[in-house]
Amino acid sequence: MTNILPNNTYNSHNQSTEEAAELIRRLRQKEGSWVEWGQACAYLQKNGYNPQEIFESTGFEPIQQNQVIVGSQVYASIEKVGVSEATSLHYFQKGSDVLYELRLLNHEERAAAADLTFQHQVDCEEAREVARAIKDFSRFDNPPAGFSRHPGDAVAYHCWKLAKQNSDLKVRSRLIAKGLKFLHTLETRQKLEQLLTDLTVDPKRTAPTLPFYRPNADAEIPRIVPVVGNLPLTLQDINKITRAKEIKPFNIIKLSGEQAWVALPGWQVVLSAEDPIVILCNSDRFLPQTQTCPEKVMVIVDCAQRKWETGSYFMVENNGELDFQWFADIPDFDLFGRVLVIMRPKKIFDELLSLDSWQFDE
């Protein structure tokens, strides 16, 4: 396997202009595999090149850069855990869009899902469904009756559950057929085949609308200003104060130490929160099917609100990492806070990067 990055320099911040130029040249000429393109784009971004500059120099649009960067990170994680030789070779040559959809899984789940998606030759749309099914299934302390921990059974359970909630016989049959395609155990096959004769329909609950908000006016964006004190004051008093550095795009304030702060507008939902915190993430964690480039969002969570309700998303722990999820029924594990609002950055102008899903493998 080749590597187009400079030797032993991937994490260095002191690379020469010549090395960056060489990476840009190789990207422009599409040398190497898409995995190496993702590594190169990540390297350039970490060393001061913004996505627009990379696009102008190489032809890789920002949304394309995001896909190959994330996909290459997923590829590295499945290589570390271990997958079949055929799976590894296949995804080194193509499949960035499929591996991108596995990004929310932990490393072991990614490896299992990669083998599964290669075995069944799924596209990116089906890979998204596979990843969601595996992630949701991983929350069970004990697998539901008739299903094993195998990722194929996890997908089959997802299909089984959707089929039980659907009264349309054509849709129901399609879901059963998909479950039969992915299943791994005989018990799971029996569970799915029972639906062919049992036409009972379970009511389906619809996920609530996510509380996204984007400021439109400059007046809605607060400014943090240091306070020197009461007069009389001296120049030394001014020199003693700590200037806060605003981190874009949300004007987060970073003082000494690791703690950072951000001023939020005085919306009622924020003022009424008992124990609010802010978590940064990309919008594709909530909107995986968005066709525009993911953007940074702030998730405001009230850690004091831990009682389940069907109309809200909650912060949970998933394989040791924090995650956000909606639950149709009361979960059998702890909730650590309710999502109050998801704040997008204010945009000077909206530029639609791409309307079409991008597949750029070979």
Beta strands, then each sheet from edge to edge (+ up, - down):
strand 1: 212-213
strand 2: 245-247
strand 3: 252-254
strand 4: 260-261
strand 5: 276-282
strand 6: 296-302
strand 7: 313-318
strand 8: 321-326
strand 9: 338-343
sheet 1: 1+ 9+ 6- 5+
sheet 2: 2+ 3- 4+
sheet 3: 7+ 8-
end
